[in-house]
Amino acid sequence: MAMQWTDRIGRRLKPRDLHVFMAVVEQGNISKAAESLAISRPVVSKTIAGLEQTLGVPLLDRSPKGVEPTLYGRALLKWAVAVFDDLQQGVKEIEFLANPTAGELRIGCTEPMAGGFVPAVIDRLSRRYAQLAFQLELGSSAKLQLRSLRERKCDLVIARMLALTPEPDMDAEPLFHEQVFVTAGPRNKWLGRRNLELAELIDEPWILAPVEIEPGGPVFEAFRAIGLEVPRAKVLVFSLNLRANLMATGRYLTVAPGSVLRLGRERTSLKVLPVSLPRWSLPVAIITLKNRTLSPVAQLFIECAHELAKSMAARPQGRTP
């Protein structure tokens, strides 16, 4: 029975048919899929019918509004995406073997990582291999790990882990525990103070991100430790760029990751105040899918990231990173 099934799949289930099926699901409409593939609508319909006959199950639910994958269709889509991703990785590896100085890597990272650490790794690596290309996707740690990585839109993710143990289908290589610092812009009234208590800053106009003031976040934990409520953020935002623009006025306070202050452009515009905050309890890590072969470029990037993280850990920690 297994031999018959393998024979049937090997002869009748073709990559081109899977590609057509994926296009139909993505477009939600057979006519639009045909247009995107530059083939006729009857060819698309015949291909889908052939797949359903081969597998013996309905793959699409059809309605006047279009088509949606059935339970069977969603299962096929999941593995079709994996098949094409593995093929793409194989092509990338062949290209790299033919020319070890070239290749492309898709990186998912959070905004703080894009503000210092990831650009520093890219710069180091591109100096050694000038023809490497990088494609970045920014997002929250949860979105990148639970969606982008699983959908294989990224080869790897650089972000703070969601828990001490990674998701069952993922591997995580910790890099460092991020230290955060209270910072002010130029001409801020608190600059120059050698002795400063966190409680003195509670009524200042703060720029903060939601994750920083939730339980477990460094701002939340620091104020709770002195018996105070978290200050109300004047501006609630993730964007480092927006923070930098507001901080330039000298009116606001914010917290900045040590990696950004050490490696990013903000190291010259933000001034660290002498106030202690705890580290993030969960480490920044390189997160990849289990049982997914990484391209040589991805492996080079991971090696370079560990080198940079090691050099950061070797530097003495003081008030100012």
C-alpha positions in Angstrom: 0.0 0.0 0.0 2.8 2.4 0.9 4.6 1.6 -2.4 1.4 2.3 -4.4 0.9 5.7 -2.6 4.6 6.7 -3.1 4.3 5.7 -6.8 1.1 7.7 -7.2 2.6 10.8 -5.6 5.9 10.5 -7.5 4.2 10.3 -10.8 1.3 12.7 -10.4 2.1 15.3 -7.8 4.3 17.9 -9.5 6.0 21.1 -8.1 4.2 23.1 -10.8 0.8 21.9 -9.6 1.7 22.9 -6.0 2.8 26.3 -7.2 -0.6 26.8 -8.9 -2.4 25.7 -5.8 -0.4 28.1 -3.6 -1.2 31.0 -6.0 -4.9 30.2 -5.9 -4.9 30.2 -2.1 -2.9 33.4 -2.0 -5.2 35.2 -4.5 -8.4 33.7 -3.1 -9.7 33.6 -6.7 -9.0 31.3 -9.6 -9.1 34.0 -12.3 -6.7 36.2 -10.3 -4.4 33.3 -9.8 -4.4 32.5 -13.5 -3.6 36.2 -14.3 -0.8 36.3 -11.8 0.7 33.0 -13.2 0.1 34.2 -16.9 -1.8 31.0 -17.7 -5.5 30.4 -18.6 -8.3 30.0 -16.1 -9.2 26.5 -17.4 -5.6 25.3 -16.9 -5.7 26.5 -13.3 -9.1 24.7 -12.7 -7.8 21.5 -14.3 -4.7 21.6 -12.1 -6.7 22.0 -8.9 -9.1 19.2 -10.0 -6.1 17.0 -10.8 -4.6 17.6 -7.3 -7.9 16.8 -5.6 -8.3 13.6 -7.6 -4.7 12.5 -6.8 -5.1 13.1 -3.1 -8.7 12.0 -3.0 -9.9 15.0 -0.9 -11.4 18.4 -1.6 -8.7 21.1 -1.3 -10.8 24.3 -1.9 -14.2 25.5 -0.8 -15.8 27.5 -3.6 -18.3 30.3 -3.2 -19.4 33.4 -5.2 -16.8 35.4 -3.3 -13.9 33.2 -4.3 -12.2 30.2 -2.9 -10.7 29.2 0.5 -8.6 26.2 1.5 -10.4 23.3 3.2 -8.9 21.5 6.2 -7.0 19.3 3.7 -6.0 22.3 1.6 -4.5 24.1 4.6 -2.5 20.9 5.4 -1.2 20.7 1.8 -0.4 24.5 1.8 1.7 24.1 4.9 3.9 21.5 3.4 3.9 23.0 -0.1 5.4 26.2 1.5 8.0 24.0 3.2 8.9 22.2 0.0 9.4 25.3 -2.0 11.4 26.9 0.9 13.7 23.9 1.0 14.2 24.0 -2.8 15.0 27.7 -2.5 17.5 27.0 0.2 19.1 24.3 -2.0 19.4 26.8 -4.8 20.9 29.4 -2.5 23.5 26.8 -1.3 24.4 25.9 -4.8 24.9 29.6 -5.7 27.0 30.1 -2.6 29.2 27.1 -3.4 29.7 28.5 -6.9 30.5 31.9 -5.5 31.2 32.0 -1.7 31.2 35.8 -1.6 27.6 36.2 -2.8 24.2 35.3 -1.4 21.0 36.7 0.2 19.7 36.4 3.7 16.2 37.3 5.0 16.4 38.5 8.6 13.5 39.2 11.0 14.3 41.5 13.9 12.7 43.8 16.4 13.2 47.6 16.2 15.7 47.7 19.1 17.8 45.1 17.3 17.5 47.0 14.0 18.7 50.1 15.9 22.2 48.7 16.6 23.1 45.1 16.8 21.8 43.7 13.5 23.3 46.6 11.4 26.6 46.1 13.1 26.6 42.3 12.2 25.6 43.1 8.6 28.4 45.7 8.3 31.0 43.3 9.7 29.8 40.5 7.4 29.5 42.7 4.2 33.0 44.0 4.7 34.2 40.4 4.4 31.8 39.4 1.6 31.0 42.4 -0.4 28.3 40.8 -2.6 26.1 39.6 0.2 22.5 41.0 0.2 20.2 41.3 3.1 16.4 41.6 3.4 15.0 42.8 6.7 11.5 42.5 8.2 10.8 44.5 11.3 8.1 43.4 13.8 7.4 42.5 17.4 9.1 39.5 18.8 5.9 37.5 18.9 4.9 38.3 15.3 8.3 37.5 13.9 8.6 34.2 15.8 5.0 32.9 15.6 4.2 34.1 12.1 7.0 35.3 9.9 9.5 32.5 10.8 6.9 29.8 10.6 5.6 31.1 7.3 9.3 31.0 6.1 9.4 34.7 5.3 12.6 34.9 7.3 15.6 32.6 7.4 16.2 33.6 11.0 15.0 36.0 13.7 17.0 38.2 16.1 14.8 39.1 19.0 14.2 38.7 22.7 12.9 35.3 23.5 9.2 34.9 24.4 10.0 32.4 27.1 13.0 30.6 28.6 12.1 27.6 26.4 11.6 28.2 22.7 8.6 27.0 20.8 8.6 23.2 20.1 9.3 23.8 16.4 12.1 26.3 17.0 15.7 26.4 18.1 17.1 29.4 20.0 20.8 30.4 20.5 21.0 33.1 23.2 23.3 36.0 22.5 23.0 38.4 25.4 20.7 39.8 28.1 19.9 43.4 27.1 20.7 46.1 29.6 18.5 49.2 29.4 19.4 52.8 30.4 17.4 55.9 31.3 18.4 58.5 28.7 17.9 62.2 28.0 18.4 64.4 25.0 20.7 67.4 24.8 19.9 70.4 27.1 17.7 68.2 29.3 17.5 69.7 32.8 18.6 66.4 34.4 22.0 66.3 32.6 25.0 66.8 34.9 23.4 65.4 38.0 25.8 62.9 39.6 23.3 61.6 42.1 19.8 61.0 40.9 17.0 58.8 42.2 14.5 57.2 40.0 11.6 58.5 42.1 12.6 62.1 41.1 11.8 61.3 37.5 8.3 59.9 37.9 6.5 63.1 36.8 8.7 63.7 33.8 7.4 63.4 30.2 8.4 59.8 29.3 8.5 58.1 25.9 8.0 54.4 26.4 6.9 51.3 24.6 4.1 49.1 25.9 6.4 46.1 26.5 8.7 48.2 28.7 5.9 49.1 31.2 4.3 45.7 31.4 5.1 43.3 34.3 8.6 41.9 33.6 9.6 45.0 31.7 12.6 46.9 33.1 10.7 50.1 33.7 7.9 48.3 35.5 10.2 46.3 37.7 12.4 49.3 38.5 9.5 51.4 39.8 7.9 48.5 41.5 11.1 47.9 43.4 10.9 51.3 45.0 7.2 51.0 45.7 5.9 53.3 43.0 3.6 52.9 40.0 5.0 53.1 36.5 4.9 56.7 35.2 2.3 57.5 32.7 3.9 57.7 29.3 3.5 61.0 27.5 4.2 59.2 24.3 3.6 55.4 23.9 5.5 54.2 20.9 7.9 51.4 19.6 9.7 53.5 17.0 13.3 54.4 17.8 13.3 57.0 15.1 10.3 58.8 16.5 11.8 58.7 20.0 15.1 60.2 18.7 13.3 63.1 17.0 11.4 63.9 20.2 14.4 63.4 22.4 16.3 66.0 20.4 14.0 68.7 21.9 15.6 68.0 25.3 12.2 67.8 27.0 11.6 64.0 27.3 13.1 61.0 29.0 13.1 57.5 27.6 14.9 54.2 28.1 17.3 52.9 25.5 18.8 49.4 25.1 22.6 49.2 25.7 23.1 47.6 22.3 21.6 50.7 20.6 23.6 53.1 22.7 26.8 51.1 22.0 26.3 50.3 18.3 23.6 52.6 16.9 23.5 56.2 15.8 21.8 57.2 19.1 25.1 56.7 21.0 26.0 60.3 20.1 22.6 62.0 20.7 21.3 60.3 23.9 22.9 60.9 27.3 22.6 58.2 30.0 21.4 59.4 33.4 22.8 57.8 36.6 19.8 55.7 37.3 19.9 51.9 37.6 17.4 49.7 35.7 17.3 45.9 35.6 18.3 43.8 32.6 15.6 42.1 30.6 15.1 38.7 32.2 14.8 36.9 28.8 17.8 37.0 26.4 18.1 38.2 22.9 18.6 35.2 20.7 19.0 33.9 17.2 15.8 31.9 16.5 15.4 29.4 13.7 13.1 26.7 12.7 13.9 23.1 13.7 14.8 20.6 11.0 15.3 23.4 8.5 18.6 23.4 6.7 20.2 26.9 7.0 22.0 28.4 4.0 25.7 29.0 4.2 25.0 32.7 4.4 22.8 32.2 7.4 25.5 30.2 9.1 28.0 33.0 8.4 25.6 35.5 9.9 25.1 33.5 13.0 28.8 33.0 13.5 29.3 36.8 13.1 26.5 37.6 15.5 28.1 35.4 18.2 31.4 37.1 17.6 29.9 40.6 18.1 27.9 39.4 21.2 31.1 38.0 22.7 33.0 41.2 22.1 30.2 43.2 23.7 30.2 41.0 26.8 34.0 41.4 27.1 33.7 45.2 27.5 33.4 46.6 31.1 29.8 47.6 32.1 29.5 51.0 33.6 26.9 53.7 33.8 27.4 54.5 30.2 27.8 51.7 27.7 
